[in-house]
Amino acid sequence: MYDVHAIRKDFPVLSHVVYLDSTATTQTPVPVVEAMNEYFYEYAGNHGRGAHRLARETTNRYEDAREKVAAFLKAEPSKTIFTKNTSDGINLIANSFPFEAGDQIVTTLIEHHSNLLPWLRLQKAGVEVKIVKPEGPEGLITPESIEAALTDRTKLVAITQVSNVFGSVQDVSKVTKIAHKNGVKLLVDGAQSAGHMPLDLSALNCDFFATAGHKGLLGPQGTGVLYIKEPDLLESASLGGGTVSEVEGLDYVLEPSPACFEAGTPNIPGVIGLGRAIEYIEEIGVSEIEKHETQLSREAAARLSEMEHVEVYGPEKRAGVIPFNVCGLHAHDVALILDQSRKICVRSGHHCAIPSIKFLKVGSTVRASFALYNTEEEIELLIKAISDLKALVA
Ligand SMILES: Cc1ncc(COP(=O)(O)O)c(C=O)c1O
């Protein structure tokens, strides 16, 4: 039985706000904060760099976290790299993949800037970027439209699993099969899927999967995860401490993955917190979380759609993300009013996805997004607040 009120006790901040901005970042549960405190108070040392007890304890705990994250994503630990966020993981691939002038990358119009700008930048090196449009305002990309965009020069398809603007869920499994049938690698932006739905990267078989630790995975800010199916195909564009086993004259020998992709001292407390967060999610069950979040968001979206002064975007079968506008009011004004009058925190603006917002032909949207700790009561508060705005626009 899903006990949202018991879960909420682990998130003290929720006692004084209605937090509907989990797509930006989630709140962090107490056991995760405690795990990080324990690192600072009991055994802080550096990772992989010392024989003394604190360094050994730190290394063990950091690698334990890797095992937990990898098992959760059904990936091998040696292919599971810690990054500082989703953007960092995608940039690592963009800067390290052996692209050549004339190669092509296929991506989509609904991407977050983090899964768009790193590819657009490669145009300076002569790489061509092709953008596939969604079918309509629901923000769904058909696998067929991806297939139609592929040529014999395409090296990579980069696509988001769940759109942070539309809340649409893409069939990345089908897109992976299409990409592989054509000899193309596939990168999945999992920023809005990990922790919100069950994932099995071995079954999905994608080549790269980048996600955040600080969103659905309930870890702290400054953590991210990058899965690389064939690490030996890449040499990281970022090298330094911890990445080599030998330096001889002008030559060096890289450590095997994941060490060769994690240059310098990582976010050790953050990663240890992320490991604890994975345990926390598993205690509740990710399928249960998915059920809870989608039920809340679909109910809220349906009720918002009934209001004449509200325009809701995205598909009916959405993830926990609702973009909408109140006719006659700017999204930032709506967000400010909700915050100041009801302590309701929603996001407003272009959501770091300007092409999506332009596609919708709106300057901005309000976005309510849901996580495991949101409740029916909070939906009632949102609905009442938006309903009351009618008096302002009538
Ligand atoms: C779909 C998507 N991709 C990438 C990102 C960037 O994530 P991060 O802030 O972890 O770099 C976000 C952030 O909201 C996102 O929603």
The ligand as an SDF file (V2000), in Angstrom:
LIG
                    3D

 16 16  0  0  0  0  0  0  0  0999 V2000
   15.0080   16.2490  -20.4530 C   0  0  0  0  0  0  0  0  0  0  0  0
   16.1350   16.9310  -19.7450 C   0  0  0  0  0  0  0  0  0  0  0  0
   17.3850   16.7500  -20.1760 N   0  0  0  0  0  0  0  0  0  0  0  0
   18.4380   17.3180  -19.5640 C   0  0  0  0  0  0  0  0  0  0  0  0
   18.2720   18.1100  -18.4620 C   0  0  0  0  0  0  0  0  0  0  0  0
   19.4700   18.7150  -17.7920 C   0  0  0  0  0  0  0  0  0  0  0  0
   19.6320   18.1040  -16.5600 O   0  0  0  0  0  0  0  0  0  0  0  0
   20.7690   18.5250  -15.5500 P   0  0  0  0  0  0  0  0  0  0  0  0
   20.3060   19.7690  -14.8870 O   0  0  0  0  0  0  0  0  0  0  0  0
   20.8690   17.3600  -14.6330 O   0  0  0  0  0  0  0  0  0  0  0  0
   22.0060   18.7380  -16.3370 O   0  0  0  0  0  0  0  0  0  0  0  0
   16.9830   18.3420  -17.9670 C   0  0  0  0  0  0  0  0  0  0  0  0
   16.7570   19.2230  -16.8080 C   0  0  0  0  0  0  0  0  0  0  0  0
   15.6790   19.5670  -16.4560 O   0  0  0  0  0  0  0  0  0  0  0  0
   15.8980   17.7320  -18.6260 C   0  0  0  0  0  0  0  0  0  0  0  0
   14.6460   17.9020  -18.1940 O   0  0  0  0  0  0  0  0  0  0  0  0
  1  2  1  0
  2  3  1  0
  2 15  2  0
  3  4  2  0
  4  5  1  0
  5  6  1  0
  5 12  2  0
  6  7  1  0
  7  8  1  0
  8  9  2  0
  8 10  1  0
  8 11  1  0
 12 13  1  0
 12 15  1  0
 13 14  2  0
 15 16  1  0
M  END
$$$$
